[in-house]
Amino acid sequence: MKRICLLAAGLLFSSTAYCAQIGIIAFQMSADTHARTANAAVAEAESRGHTVTLLNSEGAVPRHAEQLDTLIQKGVDGIILAMGKTQELEAQLAAAKDKGIPVITVMSGASAHTAFDVNVNEAAVGAQVGMHLLGLMDYDGGLMLQRYEGHGGTRMRGRIFDVILEENTGVTVVGSHTMAKTKSWREDVRAGMEALLLKNRGDFEAIWTSFDGQAFVIDDLLREQGYKRGDVILTGVDGGQEAFARIRDPESLFTATVAIPFERMGAAAADAVEKMIQGTPANEITAGPFLYMDAVLVDGTNVPADGEWPW
């Protein structure tokens, strides 16, 4: 389906370039990180003259699979999955591979049927935020956890934090909630943590969350219950303008995050899929199943100004 597009600037010139059809699927566009990644991929691909179909699976795996089927049947030249559920898409991804359609994923994990995954090293991210949180606690006191096991990255952060806790026995986990729902995840987090906050009041100094969106819900709950900045240490992972604004806000309890460069990852995925459509092998873009990018720990000492980024 590769087509030749004339490049023009007022008048048509003789130069030509491939104009590809690229399908981009975000698992849940109501999640800020999914939207940031997908929108950046769209912007980068369109800036290169490609035609883009952007789809939102709205947090539903069956819809996710159906949308991938649709793109394959449509015969797009390349596909990008933002936070895709690759383990649930084995048949569809194998079909894309059989048809020679390169699939680049972002923060979706490796698959035998995809080219590679654009990601951060989630083990390193988990260690960054976990060690920072315990350091702020002086390695002592009560802690509550807000987990999410439904995504490989958030699951890895939790596993790494479990190891850190095993090595720091002065910290006690007094309560833990695992987010189960994806479409109504905010309500899930609010309901689960509201009960834990009331039950354990006075018994905890910090709350670890697997991603910033959970921390925002908990930050609002803490303020509703009368907590003030300094009463509780609250950390997340993802980074973004809302996270930075809360770190700067003297009324917020949100303390620190590890900022992941979602926009850069989306743009890198668009760049990679273009190269593969034009014939570049995946192993000439990155060695192995991952294209890693760096994440940055952000707290009150280095939080960027409004509209700026820490990289």
CORHUMO-V112067 format. One line per field, one symbol per residue. psi: psi as a letter, one per 30 degrees, with the letter a starting at -180 (. if undefined). A space follows every 50 residues. Layout:
# CORHUMO-V112067
psi=???
This chain:
# CORHUMO-V112067
psi=gklkkkklielklfkllkjljkkkkkejffkeeeeeeeeeeeeeeefggl kkjkkjfhgjeeeeeeeeeeeeefhlflkkkjhliefggeeeeeeeeegg jkjklkhfllkfglelkklljfeeeeeeeeeeeeeffhhkakklkjljff keeeeeeeeeeeeeeefiffkkjfkkkkkekeeheeeeeeeefeeeeeeg kfgkflkklfleeeeeeeeeeeeeggklkfekkklakekleeeeeeefjf fkfkelljjkieeeeeeeeeeeeeeeegfkkeffekkagkjklklkkkaf fgkllkfllg.
